[in-house]
Amino acid sequence: MFILEQRSSVKRKKRFAIRLIGIMLLLSLIVVGYCVYQYNSGLSEASNGLYKEDETVFGEFQGSEPKFGEINILLIGSDSRGEEHARSDTLMIAHYSQNTQQMKIASIMRDTYVDIPEHGKQKINAAFAFGGPELVRKTIKENFDIDINYYAVVDFEGFIKIIDLIVPNGIEVDIPYEMSHGIGMTLHPGTQVLNGEEILGYVRFRHDRLSDFGRVERQQEVVKKVLAQAVSFQTLVNMPKIIGMADPYIGTNVDTPTLLSIGKGLMTEKSRSVESIRIPVQNSYEDKTVNVGQVLSIDFDKNQQALKEFLSSNDEGAGKDEQ
């Protein structure tokens, strides 16, 4: 009798295990199906963006494989309005640590005077026009000894679309003075909520007392505020659709698993605070006029060290919000 009861108990446990596995497989299929449906839904709603066929836009990118969970992504804002060889309007390195789930942003000033491989001394924003993301990667490696793993390029139209997708209710900023020259709109002083098109004008404006330095500060401010609002359960649920809708507007080689891993990591409490740095750092450059125009002639040793320390997860806080 006891043996029969034992056999019956074993059978019940096996049936329960089989049912549990079946339920888990079903749930997995539902989740995968939902993600595929949402992605395709987002893709169908998107217009024909400049980067709908990524592989036909840029040449081969020879970025190194990430090491020890440390990921460096080259973020390029292109001022392209359809021309083939546009300069980069914005240049950042987004550093993400899969171990600490922390995000850091390093902005490199567009007028930084550097050696561009096979093109000599130029402003760093010319590298993108000469050779796309790959030449920008080589330029950063040669001048700052930083390895880049991936890239993501977005133009003005794509920036507006993506901002409105991620933060449909806009972001709040405090505009210190009227901004209008060179941005195709007028932004009035005061605290207000801006949508995607207005945010683009806000981060592009450079005709103030801080010139391009103020523009970089506003770019970092917007990145931090967008990330802060994007980190929500609703965004996570809608992530496949957002990726699908944003896909045609971003030229990138970041694979989907890496993108989802970063997105998941950014949901943690550790990722709520984004550190930033500007290159060149304070007291490490001088304004000069050379054959390519007005440039920032920098102390490479000082800036290379500052950037390396900032991007290192072993020395948390190094260079934090250093301007």
N, C-alpha and C positions, 0 to 999 in steps of 0.2 A: 504493500500500500504506500509506504514511504517513498519507494523508488518511483512509483507511478506519479506521485505528487511532484517529485523532483523533476521528472521528465516534462510534466505539464507546465511547471514553472519556467523551465528552460525554453520551452516552445513559446510561452507567452512573451518572454523577454526578447526572443528572436523576432517574433512578429512585431513587437513594439519598436525594436531597432530598425527593422525594415521599413515600417511606417514612418518613423522619424527621418530616416534617410530620404525616403520618397518625398516627404513634406519639404525637407531642406532643398532637394533638387528642384521641386516645383517652385519654391520661393525664389531660388536662384534664377530659374528660367524667366519668372515673372519680372524680376529686377532687371535682368539683361534685356528682355523684351521691352520693358519700359524705357530703359536708357536708349536703346536703338530707336524706338519710336519717337522719343523726345528729341534726340539728335537730328533725325531726319525731318521732324516737324520744324525744328529751328532752321535747318538748312534750306528747307523749301520756302520759308518766310524771308530768307535773306536775299538781298539783291546780288547782282553780279559784281562783287567787290574785286578790287585790283589783284588780290591774292587767292582767287578761287582755285587756281591751279598752281600751287606753291612751287612744284618742281620745275615749272617753266619760267619762273621769275628770276631766281638766283642760281648761281653755280654751286658747285660742291662746297660744303662747309666742313672743314677738317678739325672741328672742336674735339678736345680730348674727352675721354669717358670720365664721369664724375668719380671722385675718390672719397672713401670714408663718409659717404652720405652728404658731401658738400657739393652744392650745385650752383654754378654761375651762369646766369642767362643774360645775354646781351640784349638790351631793350633799345630799339631804334625808332624814333619818331621821324618819319620822312616828310619833307616839305614838298613832295611830289604832287603835281597837279596833272599828272598824265605823262610828263616827260620821262625819258628813259634813264637819264643820269642825274638824279636829284641828290642834293647834299642832305645829310642828317640834320634835322632841326633840334632833335633831342637825343642824347646819348647817356644811357644808364647801364649799370651792372646790377642786376637783382641777384642777391645771394640768399640761398635757402639751405638751411641745415636740416636734414631728415632726422638727425639725432636730437636736436634741441627744439625743432619746429619753429625756429626763429627766422624772420625775414629781415634783410638789410638792403638798403638802396644806396648805391654810390653814383653820383652824377658827375660826368666829366664835361667841363665847359667846352662849348663848340669851337671857341677861338684858341684853345690850347695848342701851342706850337710844338709839333712833334715830327719825328722821322716816320714817314709812310714808306714802307718797303717798295722799292723800285720807282718811287715818285719824289724822293727827297723831302726837304723840310716844307711842311704844309700845316694849315689848320686841320685839326683832327676830324672836323666834319666833312672834309673833302674825301676821306678814305672811302666812305660809303658810295660816293659818286664814281670814284675810280674803280672800285672792285667789289661793291656789295658787302654783305655781312662778313664774308671770309677775309677781306682785306682789313676791315675794322678789327676783326679778331687778331690778325697778325700784327696790326699796329699797336694794339693794347699789350700784346705779349712782348713786343720788341721794346716798348717804352716803359712799361710798368711791371713786366714779368708776371702777369696774371693770366692764368689759363681760363679760357671760356669754353663752356660745354655745349650751350645751345644759343639760339638767337630767336628774336621775335621782332618783326617789323610791322608798323602800322602807319598809314598815312592819315591825313586830316579827316577825310570822310569816315574812315574806319574808326578813328578815335571817337568821333561824335556818336556813331552807332553803338560802339562797345560801352561807352559811359552810360548812355541811355538804357542799355540792356541791363547792366549791372546795378545801377542806382537810378531807377526810373523816376524817383521822386527828387532827384538832384542832390547836390551837397551844399551845405551852408558855408559861406566864406565872408570875411570882413574886408571889403575893398577900401583901401586907405584914401584913394583919390580917383578922379575920373580917368578911365582908360579908354582910348579910342584910336589913337594913331596906329595904323598898320594892321588892325585886327578886323576891320570891316563891320564894326558895331561900336556902341558906346555903353560902357559899364559905369554906372554911377556909384559914388562913394556910399558906404554903409554896409551893414550886415544884411545879406540876402541869400536866397537859394538859387543856384544856377543850374541850368540843364546842360546837356552835352555840348551844344554849339557855343553857349556862353562860357562854359568851362574852357573850351579850346581857346577862345579869345583871351581869357584870364591867364592861361599858362603861356601864351605866345607873346603877350605884351612885354616890350623891353625898353620903352621910351620913358623911363623914370630915372630918378637919381641913382638907382642901383644898377641900371642898364641890364645886362644879361645875368648879373648875379641875382637880382630880384626875381627874374624869370625862373631861374633854377630853384630858388626858394619856393616859389608858387607851385612849380611842378612837383616838388617833393611833398608839399602840403596836400596837393590833390591826390597823389598816389596813396598817402597815408589815410586820408579821409575815405577814399573809395574802398580801400581794403577793409577799413573798420566797418563800413556799412555792408560790404559784400559778405562778411563773415557772419552768416546766419543760417538757420536750419532751412528757411525758405529758399535761399540761394543754393544750398547743397542739393535740395530736391530738384530744383530747376536747372542744375548745372549742365546736364546733357543738352538741354535745349539751348542754353546760353552759349555753350561751345559750338553747337551747330549753327546758330545765327551769327556768331562772331567769326567763324572759320573763314569766310570769303574776304574778311577785312584784315586778317593777320597773316603775314608771311612768316612761317616758323618751322623749325625742325624738332620742336619739343614733341615727343611721342605722347600718346594719350595716357598710358599708365603713369608716366612721370607727372603729367599735368594733374591727373586725378590724385596722385600721392601728395603733391603740393597743396592742392585744394583741400584735401582732407586734413592735412597738417595745419593749415591756416585756421581751421575751425577750433583749435585748442586755445586755451587761455594764454599760453606762452607767446602766441603769435599776434596778440592784440596790439603790442607796442612794436612799431617798425623803426629801427635805427637808420640814420642817414648820414652821409658825408658828402662834401663837395670837393672835387679835384679841379684846380689846385686848392690846397688848404690855405688858411691865413698865413700871411708873411712868408710866402713861398713862391712869389711870382712878381713880375713887373710888366707893365704895359709897354709894348714896342710897336713901331711901324716898320714893316719889312716889305719885301717885294709882293707878298700876297695880301697886304693890308695890315690892319691893326690886329695884333695877336697878344696872347698871354705867354710870355717867356717864363718857364717855370723851373724851379729847382727839382730836378728829376729824382735825386736821391731822397729828398725829404718827402716828396709826394708818393714815391714808390713805397717807401716804408710805411707811411700813413695808410695807404690803401691796403697793403698786405695785412697790417695789424687789424684794420677795421673788418676785413673780410674773414679773418681767422676766428673760428669758433672757440679756439683755445684761450683767447684773450678777450673775453666778453667785456664790452663797454669801451674797448679801445677805439678812439676816434668817434665816439657816439655823438651824433648831431653836430659834428665839427664843421664849421664853415670857414 
